[in-house]
Amino acid sequence: MKKKNIIIAGLALMGLTACSDYLEVDSPSSVNDEYVFSNTDEANSLLNGVYEAVSSNNTYGNAFLTTYNLNSDVEFTTSSQESQTAAHNEYKLFDAEADASGLTSMWNQVYLTIERANNFINAAEKSKIYGDENLNQMIGEAKCIRAMSYLDAVILFGDIPFSFTRTIDASNLVMPISDRDEILTALINDLKVAAPKMKLSSEITEGIERCSKEFAWALIARIALYRGGYSLHPNTSNPSDVGEMKRATDYQEYYQIAKTYCDSVIKAGTHSLTNDWYNVFIDECNYKVNNSDDPIFEIPFTMNVNGNIGYVHGPKGSAIAAGGTEAPNYWGTSNGSVGLNAFFRFSYDSQDVRRNAIGYWSYDGYGTPTVLAGYNNYCNKWSKFWDEGHRQGITSSNNTGINFPYMRYADVLLMFAEAENELNGPTDAAKNALKQVRERAFRGAANKSAMVDTYVDAAGSKEAFFELIFNERAWEFAGEGLRWKDLVRWNRYAEVVFKTFWTYYGKATDDYTYDIDDKFDSYPTDFYYKVVSNPGDGSYPNKMLDVLEFFKYESDTLTIDNLWENFGLNGKYMPSTTGADAWKQGTWFSWQNDDGARPEVRCSLRGYIYINVEGTKIPASMPELSAGMDYSTLPPVRYILPIPQDAVTRSNGLYKNYYGY
């Protein structure tokens, strides 16, 4: 198991906490600065507190991957509620309120992390050892964590409170609201200063579990693309209005910044895509750290302390029944709440290895697989079941301690390809970057040449190449919480949410009016399966638990589909459902009841578009899907979250919600 680096130095932090009147975050007493920064060992202890804050399950350890991972054509979670719940927290459905449960906890954790980073940076820059190369590295790490926290808060909330000054030094404990573009520009400029003084990951003892120079560069690029992208802006003269999607006129300057800093990461040569795609995530589930491969920065979690990666991902796993005597599920329970859109797996080429991370079954407490026939699929990128040592044990649940790769080299390559294409069209450099990502996805595939070189080279225009990027980022980052954010900055979120709704509704009601891409008949409905012993050959990431085998036909020949191929029956070959070799029958997309489409189909995007039980479309002005329609006329998606009511109240009128909240 890897060495963890987020243990809080209790002595150092005990003397550095005081409660602010607004943010309720830790702030240091200035009289302790000299003690804490008397040497870099003491400074490192305080920096560990910054890492501890960013590892909270209220943000990166769980909530940002579940609660605030909004619905799209990739990640998708259903709701059966016809109206807003008492908790007011249906963020994924774009139907939340300022008093929503969990919102204040997330907000406070973000600002706790920022405050700890500000504490460290402000005190370090005033210390006697300021200028020490090791302290410079630590300052850079704190600035990276501060920047990523602010970035993700800006994406979620838009214009937010912003300050680089720690609370103890501030003239006003209530941070002023700042314009999002000004915030992102300030973060970029701050990291530009910090990055040259930081170390490459190969020079850091803890490797990619700490922020490195490459991560600072990559983070600059990510921030720049959001700075150059679209976002939902408020109508300040009419707070009840949803707002307008727009971006600044200087956006191309930020695409240039993104290209430049991605290029710096690429030329550094410290990261690669050498490891096979699935092994990147399986290694993380086995607590292996690969410092020179795809992950550039992994948020370090600690087993049984924090981090729900692999608990909210992967197949759901139930607890063993009380008094049970059969061989149990040795891995404990798993939630499996990060769901993928039910139609998403059909977008992959059948030989794309990334398709293997689409999960079709769960496990009971005895380790027996049960087929999934709901409204989405599991994201099997990570799972506690992939840990060959089942270290957490039978009685475990969450807090897996599996690291999350906040930044990957594949992201750098695709950001570079996107920025280069925006600035110069599909150049050889842009195509080469995209090809590297696809080469790994089709490594060893029979159709590799067609799916890499031929596929990429066919894009002869800026618009055609962008569509390749549009699709590639979906396939590459499924389950990582990036899709809805990408769609926002591209101003494609309304289009995708709209199409997703009508695809679910059309398939549920067998209404081919909404089958504008002519795909409904390619989605298998009836299927046959049975439980078989695990082959133990690594074709499934867990080598012990039983798996499901699926019956299918191909070219009029009976074949057995083991795990990952396309499913389907033509009526000619039907398996036996009796006897020693019996197959069970299942049905996908059975989404109707006596009232028509089930609530999970009608209500899961309720805050944007909804059809009630009477069949009335809400809002009535929303059009229906049709071929050739102009998606730019759609109203924007209200993805922006409200500032928590508690924060608004305590700001003494400084904070105000817009967007119809």
LOSE-710483 format. One line per 4 residues: for each residue x, y negated, z of C-alpha. Coordinates in nm, 2 decimals, padded with zeros to 4 digits. Each point is the difference from the previous one (the first is absolute). Example, Ala and Ser with C-alpha at 12.3 -4.5 7.8 and 13.67 -1.06 7.14 Angstrom:
BEGIN
01.23:00.45:00.78 | 00.14:-00.34:-00.07
# end
This chain:
BEGIN
00.00:00.00:00.00 | 00.13:-00.34:-00.09 | 00.12:-00.25:00.26 | -00.27:-00.25:00.09
00.09:-00.37:00.04 | -00.31:-00.16:00.15 | 00.05:00.07:00.37 | -00.06:-00.31:00.19
00.27:-00.12:00.23 | -00.22:-00.06:00.31 | 00.25:-00.22:00.19 | 00.04:-00.24:-00.29
-00.36:-00.03:-00.08 | -00.13:-00.02:00.36 | 00.17:-00.34:00.04 | -00.12:-00.13:-00.34
-00.38:00.02:00.02 | -00.25:-00.27:00.07 | -00.36:-00.03:-00.11 | -00.09:-00.27:-00.26
-00.33:-00.17:00.04 | -00.11:00.09:-00.35 | 00.18:00.29:-00.16 | 00.04:00.21:00.31
00.34:00.12:-00.12 | 00.33:00.04:00.16 | 00.23:-00.31:00.01 | 00.33:-00.04:00.17
00.11:-00.22:00.27 | 00.28:-00.22:-00.14 | 00.21:00.04:00.31 | 00.06:00.36:-00.10
00.13:-00.07:-00.35 | 00.36:-00.02:00.12 | -00.02:00.33:00.18 | -00.17:00.19:-00.28
00.24:-00.12:-00.27 | 00.32:00.03:00.20 | 00.09:00.29:-00.23 | -00.15:00.18:-00.30
-00.09:00.31:00.21 | -00.25:-00.21:00.21 | -00.12:-00.17:-00.32 | -00.07:00.34:-00.15
-00.21:00.10:00.30 | -00.22:-00.30:-00.06 | -00.02:00.08:-00.38 | -00.13:00.34:00.09
-00.30:-00.18:00.15 | -00.07:-00.15:-00.34 | 00.00:00.35:-00.16 | -00.22:00.13:00.27
-00.26:-00.27:-00.08 | 00.00:00.06:-00.37 | -00.06:00.38:00.07 | -00.34:-00.06:00.17
-00.30:00.21:-00.10 | -00.19:-00.32:-00.01 | 00.19:-00.09:-00.32 | 00.25:00.21:-00.19
-00.03:00.31:00.21 | -00.36:00.05:-00.09 | -00.24:-00.29:-00.06 | 00.17:-00.14:-00.32
-00.03:00.35:-00.16 | -00.35:00.08:00.12 | -00.23:-00.28:00.13 | 00.14:-00.27:-00.23
00.08:00.21:-00.30 | -00.28:-00.12:-00.21 | -00.20:00.21:-00.26 | 00.11:00.01:-00.36
00.04:00.25:-00.29 | 00.28:00.17:00.21 | -00.07:-00.01:00.37 | -00.37:00.04:00.09
-00.19:00.06:00.32 | -00.38:00.04:-00.01 | -00.28:-00.14:00.22 | -00.35:00.12:00.04
-00.13:-00.31:00.18 | -00.27:-00.19:-00.19 | 00.08:-00.32:00.20 | 00.28:-00.16:00.20
00.08:00.19:00.31 | 00.01:-00.16:00.35 | 00.38:00.02:00.00 | 00.01:-00.24:-00.30
00.32:00.17:-00.11 | -00.06:00.15:-00.34 | 00.30:-00.16:-00.15 | 00.04:00.25:-00.28
-00.36:-00.07:-00.11 | 00.08:-00.38:00.00 | -00.27:-00.04:00.27 | 00.16:-00.11:00.32
-00.05:-00.30:00.24 | 00.23:-00.21:00.21 | -00.11:00.19:00.32 | 00.08:00.34:-00.16
00.15:00.26:00.22 | 00.37:00.06:-00.02 | 00.06:-00.33:-00.19 | 00.14:-00.19:00.30
00.23:00.29:00.10 | 00.15:00.00:-00.35 | 00.03:-00.38:-00.01 | 00.17:-00.01:00.34
00.24:00.28:-00.09 | 00.11:-00.18:-00.32 | 00.07:-00.31:00.20 | 00.16:00.19:00.28
00.24:00.14:-00.26 | 00.06:-00.34:-00.15 | 00.06:-00.16:00.35 | 00.25:00.27:00.09
00.18:-00.06:-00.32 | -00.01:-00.38:00.06 | 00.13:00.06:00.35 | 00.30:00.20:-00.13
00.09:-00.23:-00.29 | -00.04:-00.33:00.19 | 00.21:00.12:00.30 | 00.26:00.17:-00.22
00.06:-00.31:-00.21 | 00.06:-00.20:00.32 | 00.23:00.25:00.16 | 00.38:-00.02:00.05
00.05:00.31:-00.22 | -00.20:-00.14:-00.29 | 00.21:00.07:-00.32 | 00.10:00.35:00.11
-00.05:00.23:-00.30 | -00.19:00.25:00.21 | -00.23:-00.27:00.14 | -00.05:-00.14:-00.35
-00.12:00.35:-00.10 | -00.24:00.01:00.29 | -00.14:-00.35:-00.08 | -00.06:00.12:-00.35
-00.19:00.31:00.13 | -00.22:-00.22:00.22 | -00.06:-00.23:-00.30 | -00.10:00.29:-00.22
-00.25:00.13:00.26 | -00.14:-00.35:00.04 | -00.03:-00.04:-00.37 | -00.18:00.33:-00.06
-00.24:-00.08:00.29 | -00.08:-00.34:-00.14 | -00.03:00.14:-00.36 | -00.26:00.26:00.10
-00.19:-00.25:00.21 | -00.02:-00.24:-00.29 | -00.13:00.27:-00.22 | -00.27:00.09:00.25
-00.10:-00.35:00.12 | 00.12:-00.25:-00.26 | 00.11:-00.33:00.17 | 00.11:00.08:00.36
00.18:-00.14:00.30 | 00.37:-00.02:-00.08 | 00.31:-00.10:00.18 | 00.37:00.10:00.02
00.02:-00.14:00.35 | -00.04:00.21:00.31 | -00.28:-00.09:00.24 | 00.23:-00.11:00.28
00.14:-00.27:-00.23 | -00.32:-00.11:-00.17 | -00.16:-00.33:00.07 | -00.35:00.16:-00.05
-00.08:00.35:00.10 | -00.26:00.02:-00.28 | 00.18:00.06:-00.33 | -00.13:-00.23:-00.28
-00.17:00.16:-00.30 | 00.23:-00.01:-00.30 | -00.06:00.05:-00.37 | 00.07:00.35:-00.12
00.23:-00.11:-00.29 | 00.20:-00.21:00.24 | 00.04:00.29:00.24 | 00.11:00.24:-00.27
00.25:-00.25:-00.14 | 00.14:-00.06:00.35 | 00.04:00.38:00.05 | 00.18:00.04:-00.33
00.24:-00.29:00.08 | 00.06:00.13:00.35 | 00.10:00.34:-00.13 | 00.22:-00.14:-00.27
00.21:-00.15:00.27 | 00.00:00.31:00.22 | 00.06:00.27:-00.27 | 00.37:-00.09:-00.08
00.09:00.04:00.36 | -00.16:00.34:00.03 | 00.15:00.35:-00.05 | -00.08:00.26:-00.26
-00.19:00.30:00.14 | 00.31:00.21:-00.06 | 00.18:-00.22:00.25 | -00.26:00.02:00.28
00.03:00.29:00.25 | -00.38:00.04:00.01 | -00.03:-00.02:-00.38 | -00.34:-00.07:-00.15
-00.16:00.00:00.35 | 00.13:-00.35:00.03 | -00.05:-00.29:-00.24 | 00.29:-00.03:-00.25
00.12:-00.24:-00.26 | -00.18:00.20:-00.27 | -00.32:-00.02:00.20 | 00.03:-00.37:00.03
00.05:-00.03:-00.38 | -00.29:00.23:-00.07 | -00.22:-00.18:00.25 | 00.08:-00.34:-00.17
-00.12:00.16:-00.32 | -00.32:00.13:00.15 | -00.08:-00.33:00.16 | 00.07:-00.18:-00.33
-00.24:00.21:-00.19 | -00.28:-00.08:00.25 | 00.10:-00.36:-00.01 | -00.02:00.01:-00.38
-00.33:00.20:00.00 | -00.36:-00.08:00.05 | -00.18:-00.02:00.33 | -00.35:-00.10:00.13
00.00:-00.37:00.10 | -00.27:-00.16:00.21 | -00.26:-00.25:-00.11 | 00.08:-00.25:00.29
-00.30:-00.21:-00.09 | -00.24:00.30:00.03 | 00.12:00.25:00.26 | -00.29:00.23:-00.09
00.14:00.05:-00.35 | 00.21:00.32:-00.07 | 00.27:-00.21:-00.16 | 00.20:00.01:-00.32
00.28:00.22:-00.13 | 00.30:-00.21:-00.12 | 00.37:-00.03:00.00 | 00.25:-00.28:00.00
00.12:-00.15:-00.34 | 00.36:00.07:00.09 | -00.05:00.38:00.02 | 00.26:00.09:-00.26
00.27:-00.15:00.22 | -00.08:00.27:00.25 | -00.01:00.28:-00.26 | 00.36:-00.11:-00.07
00.09:00.02:00.37 | -00.15:00.35:00.01 | 00.20:00.11:-00.30 | 00.32:-00.15:00.13
-00.02:00.17:00.34 | -00.12:00.33:-00.13 | 00.30:-00.01:-00.23 | 00.22:-00.05:00.30
-00.13:00.31:00.16 | 00.04:00.20:-00.32 | 00.36:-00.12:-00.06 | 00.10:00.08:00.36
-00.03:00.37:-00.09 | -00.07:00.10:00.35 | -00.34:00.16:-00.07 | -00.13:00.24:-00.26
-00.28:00.24:-00.09 | 00.21:00.31:00.03 | -00.22:00.19:00.24 | -00.30:00.16:-00.16
-00.31:-00.21:00.05 | -00.19:00.22:00.25 | 00.31:00.07:00.20 | 00.03:-00.37:00.09
-00.31:00.03:00.21 | 00.05:00.36:00.12 | 00.34:-00.10:00.13 | -00.17:-00.29:00.19
-00.24:00.25:00.15 | 00.29:00.21:00.11 | 00.18:-00.30:00.16 | 00.27:-00.01:-00.26
00.15:-00.33:-00.10 | 00.14:-00.04:-00.35 | 00.20:-00.33:00.01 | 00.09:-00.02:-00.36
-00.31:00.12:-00.18 | -00.35:-00.15:-00.06 | -00.08:-00.14:00.34 | 00.16:-00.34:00.06
-00.16:-00.08:00.33 | -00.19:00.25:00.21 | -00.19:-00.14:00.30 | 00.14:00.22:00.28
-00.26:00.17:00.22 | 00.04:00.22:00.30 | -00.17:00.33:00.04 | -00.28:00.00:00.26
00.04:-00.38:00.04 | -00.12:-00.16:-00.32 | -00.05:00.04:-00.37 | -00.30:00.19:-00.15
00.16:00.07:-00.34 | -00.08:00.37:-00.08 | -00.29:-00.01:00.25 | -00.22:-00.23:-00.20
00.15:00.14:-00.32 | -00.01:00.36:-00.12 | -00.27:00.26:00.05 | -00.22:-00.03:00.30
00.08:00.25:00.27 | -00.23:00.11:00.28 | 00.08:00.12:00.35 | -00.01:00.36:00.09
-00.33:00.10:00.17 | 00.01:00.06:00.37 | 00.07:00.36:00.08 | 00.11:00.07:-00.35
00.23:00.30:-00.05 | 00.09:-00.02:-00.37 | 00.32:-00.14:-00.13 | -00.04:-00.37:00.05
00.09:-00.31:-00.20 | 00.34:-00.07:00.16 | 00.00:-00.36:-00.12 | -00.28:-00.13:00.21
-00.28:-00.23:-00.13 | 00.02:-00.24:-00.29 | -00.24:-00.27:-00.10 | 00.04:-00.02:-00.38
-00.17:-00.33:-00.01 | 00.20:-00.15:-00.28 | -00.22:00.10:-00.29 | 00.06:-00.02:-00.37
-00.26:-00.09:-00.26 | -00.18:00.31:-00.12 | 00.08:-00.08:-00.36 | 00.36:-00.11:00.05
00.16:00.34:-00.04 | -00.14:00.03:-00.35 | 00.20:-00.30:-00.11 | 00.33:00.19:00.03
00.15:00.20:-00.27 | -00.03:00.37:00.10 | 00.38:00.04:00.02 | 00.07:-00.32:00.20
00.14:00.13:00.33 | -00.16:-00.29:00.19 | -00.34:00.16:-00.06 | 00.11:00.28:00.24
-00.06:-00.24:00.29 | -00.38:00.00:-00.06 | -00.15:00.23:00.27 | -00.32:00.21:-00.05
-00.03:00.18:00.34 | 00.02:-00.03:00.37 | 00.10:00.24:00.28 | -00.19:00.13:00.30
00.16:00.07:00.33 | 00.11:00.35:-00.11 | 00.18:-00.13:-00.31 | -00.27:00.11:-00.25
-00.05:-00.23:-00.29 | -00.35:-00.14:-00.07 | -00.07:-00.16:-00.34 | -00.07:-00.37:-00.01
-00.32:-00.09:-00.18 | -00.06:-00.36:00.11 | 00.04:-00.34:-00.16 | 00.38:-00.03:-00.02
00.32:00.21:00.03 | 00.27:00.02:00.26 | 00.33:-00.18:-00.05 | 00.25:00.28:00.05
00.31:-00.22:-00.04 | 00.07:00.04:00.37 | -00.14:00.25:00.25 | 00.10:00.12:00.34
-00.06:00.35:-00.16 | 00.31:-00.06:-00.22 | 00.22:00.01:00.31 | 00.16:00.34:-00.02
00.08:00.00:00.37 | -00.36:-00.11:00.10 | 00.18:-00.20:00.27 | -00.31:-00.17:00.14
-00.16:00.33:00.08 | -00.35:00.15:00.02 | -00.15:-00.26:00.23 | 00.13:-00.31:-00.18
-00.20:-00.26:-00.19 | 00.13:-00.34:-00.11 | 00.32:-00.19:00.07 | 00.20:00.22:-00.24
00.31:-00.21:00.00 | 00.03:00.05:-00.38 | 00.17:-00.30:-00.16 | -00.18:-00.21:-00.26
00.19:-00.12:-00.30 | -00.10:-00.37:-00.01 | 00.22:-00.06:-00.30 | 00.11:00.25:-00.26
00.25:-00.02:-00.29 | -00.29:00.11:-00.23 | -00.18:-00.32:00.10 | 00.31:-00.20:-00.08
00.02:00.15:-00.35 | -00.37:-00.06:-00.07 | 00.02:-00.35:00.14 | 00.30:-00.07:-00.23
-00.19:00.15:-00.30 | -00.30:-00.21:00.07 | 00.19:-00.33:00.05 | 00.22:00.06:-00.30
-00.31:00.07:-00.22 | -00.18:-00.31:00.13 | 00.30:-00.22:-00.09 | 00.13:00.16:-00.31
-00.24:00.28:-00.11 | 00.08:00.37:-00.01 | 00.38:-00.02:-00.04 | 00.23:00.30:00.02
00.08:-00.09:00.36 | -00.36:00.00:00.10 | -00.07:00.33:-00.18 | 00.31:00.17:00.15
-00.12:-00.09:00.35 | -00.34:00.15:-00.06 | 00.16:00.31:-00.16 | 00.20:00.06:00.31
-00.31:00.03:00.21 | -00.18:00.22:-00.25 | 00.30:00.22:-00.05 | -00.02:00.11:00.36
-00.37:00.05:-00.03 | 00.04:00.24:-00.30 | 00.34:00.15:00.10 | -00.01:00.36:-00.12
-00.33:-00.04:-00.19 | -00.04:00.14:-00.34 | -00.14:-00.33:-00.13 | 00.26:-00.22:00.16
00.12:-00.15:-00.32 | -00.35:-00.10:-00.11 | -00.10:-00.13:00.34 | 00.32:-00.20:00.05
00.17:-00.13:-00.31 | -00.29:00.02:-00.25 | -00.26:-00.12:00.25 | 00.21:-00.31:00.11
00.13:-00.09:-00.35 | -00.35:-00.01:-00.14 | -00.07:-00.31:00.19 | 00.09:-00.27:-00.25
-00.16:-00.30:00.15 | 00.01:-00.18:00.34 | -00.37:00.09:00.05 | 00.05:00.37:-00.08
00.31:00.03:00.22 | -00.19:-00.17:00.29 | -00.27:00.27:-00.03 | 00.27:00.26:00.05
00.12:-00.18:00.32 | -00.37:-00.03:00.11 | -00.04:00.38:-00.02 | 00.35:00.09:00.12
-00.02:-00.18:00.33 | -00.33:00.18:00.07 | 00.15:00.34:-00.06 | 00.33:-00.07:00.18
-00.13:-00.17:00.32 | -00.33:00.17:00.07 | -00.07:00.01:00.37 | 00.26:-00.26:00.08
-00.25:-00.30:00.02 | 00.14:-00.19:-00.30 | -00.27:00.05:-00.26 | -00.26:-00.25:00.12
00.27:-00.26:00.06 | 00.14:00.05:-00.35 | -00.35:-00.03:-00.15 | -00.05:-00.33:00.19
00.32:-00.16:-00.12 | -00.08:00.11:-00.36 | -00.36:-00.14:00.03 | -00.13:00.35:-00.09
-00.16:00.09:00.33 | -00.36:-00.10:-00.09 | 00.02:00.19:-00.33 | 00.13:00.32:00.17
-00.24:-00.01:00.30 | -00.29:-00.06:-00.24 | 00.09:00.29:-00.23 | 00.07:00.22:00.30
-00.36:-00.06:00.13 | -00.17:00.08:-00.33 | 00.22:00.31:-00.05 | -00.10:00.14:00.33
-00.36:-00.10:-00.05 | -00.02:00.13:-00.36 | 00.16:00.33:00.08 | -00.23:00.05:00.30
-00.31:-00.07:-00.20 | 00.11:00.16:-00.33 | -00.05:-00.33:-00.17 | 00.24:00.00:-00.30
-00.08:-00.37:-00.06 | 00.29:-00.06:00.24 | 00.24:00.25:-00.16 | 00.16:-00.27:-00.21
00.33:00.19:-00.02 | -00.17:00.32:-00.10 | 00.15:00.20:00.30 | -00.30:00.13:00.19
-00.01:00.34:-00.18 | 00.37:00.05:00.08 | -00.06:-00.01:00.37 | -00.05:00.36:00.12
-00.32:00.05:00.20 | -00.03:00.38:00.07 | 00.31:00.19:00.11 | 00.10:00.33:00.17
00.27:00.04:00.26 | 00.13:00.24:00.27 | 00.24:00.00:00.28 | 00.34:00.16:-00.07
00.32:00.04:00.18 | 00.26:-00.27:-00.03 | 00.25:00.09:-00.27 | 00.28:-00.15:00.22
00.19:-00.12:-00.31 | -00.04:-00.37:00.07 | -00.27:-00.05:-00.26 | -00.21:-00.13:00.29
00.18:-00.22:00.26 | -00.11:00.22:00.29 | 00.16:00.35:-00.05 | -00.21:00.18:00.27
-00.36:-00.09:-00.01 | -00.24:00.17:-00.24 | -00.10:-00.19:-00.31 | -00.28:-00.01:-00.25
00.01:00.15:-00.34 | -00.23:-00.12:-00.28 | -00.15:00.19:-00.29 | 00.00:-00.17:-00.34
00.01:00.07:-00.37 | 00.24:-00.13:-00.25 | -00.02:00.05:-00.38 | -00.26:00.27:00.04
00.24:00.20:00.22 | -00.07:00.09:00.36 | 00.27:-00.15:00.22 | 00.04:-00.06:00.37
00.06:-00.36:00.10 | 00.24:-00.02:00.29 | -00.02:-00.33:00.18 | 00.06:-00.28:-00.24
-00.13:00.06:-00.35 | -00.32:-00.14:-00.15 | -00.32:00.18:00.10 | -00.29:00.10:-00.22
-00.23:00.27:-00.11 | -00.16:00.06:-00.34 | -00.27:00.25:00.10 | 00.17:00.28:-00.20
00.22:00.12:00.28 | -00.17:00.02:00.34 | 00.18:00.15:00.30 | -00.14:00.26:00.23
-00.16:-00.14:00.32 | -00.03:00.34:00.16 | 00.23:00.28:00.10 | 00.36:00.01:00.12
00.11:-00.27:-00.25 | -00.29:-00.23:00.05 | 00.02:-00.37:-00.10 | -00.19:-00.27:00.17
-00.19:-00.26:-00.20 | 00.03:-00.37:00.07 | -00.14:-00.32:-00.16 | 00.17:-00.34:-00.04
-00.18:-00.33:-00.07 | -00.33:00.13:00.15 | -00.09:-00.34:00.12 | -00.38:-00.02:-00.02
-00.28:00.06:00.24 | -00.38:-00.05:-00.03 | 00.04:-00.37:-00.01 | 00.26:00.00:-00.28
00.36:-00.09:00.05 | 00.12:00.07:00.36 | 00.08:-00.30:00.22 | 00.38:00.08:-00.02
-00.02:-00.08:-00.37 | -00.22:-00.31:00.03 | 00.14:-00.16:00.32 | 00.37:00.04:-00.01
00.07:-00.33:-00.17 | -00.30:-00.17:00.16 | 00.16:-00.34:00.06 | 00.05:-00.04:-00.37
-00.26:00.21:-00.18 | -00.27:00.22:00.15 | -00.32:00.19:-00.10 | -00.24:00.05:00.28
-00.22:00.30:00.06 | -00.28:-00.15:-00.20 | 00.24:-00.03:-00.30 | 00.04:-00.38:00.01
00.33:-00.13:-00.10 | 00.16:-00.25:00.24 | 00.08:-00.27:-00.09 | -00.26:00.00:-00.27
00.22:-00.23:-00.21 | 00.27:00.27:-00.03 | 00.01:00.15:-00.35 | 00.01:00.37:-00.08
00.30:00.16:-00.16 | 00.01:00.00:-00.37 | 00.26:00.06:-00.27 | 00.18:-00.31:-00.11
-00.12:-00.22:00.28 | 00.20:-00.30:00.11 | 00.12:00.08:00.35 | 00.14:-00.35:00.05
-00.36:-00.12:00.06 | -00.04:00.22:00.31 | -00.01:-00.17:00.34 | 00.32:00.04:00.20
00.03:00.27:00.27 | 00.00:-00.14:00.35 | 00.30:00.20:00.11 | 00.13:-00.28:00.23
-00.06:00.08:00.36 | -00.14:-00.26:00.25 | 00.22:-00.15:00.26 | -00.11:00.17:00.33
-00.27:-00.19:00.18 | 00.20:00.01:00.31 | 00.29:-00.18:-00.17 | -00.24:-00.25:-00.16
-00.15:-00.08:00.34 | 00.33:-00.04:00.18 | 00.14:-00.22:-00.27 | -00.21:-00.30:00.12
-00.13:-00.06:-00.35 | 00.33:00.03:-00.19 | -00.10:00.33:-00.17 | -00.31:00.05:-00.22
-00.13:00.29:-00.20 | -00.11:-00.03:-00.37 | -00.09:00.26:-00.26 | -00.36:00.03:00.13
00.10:00.11:00.35
# end
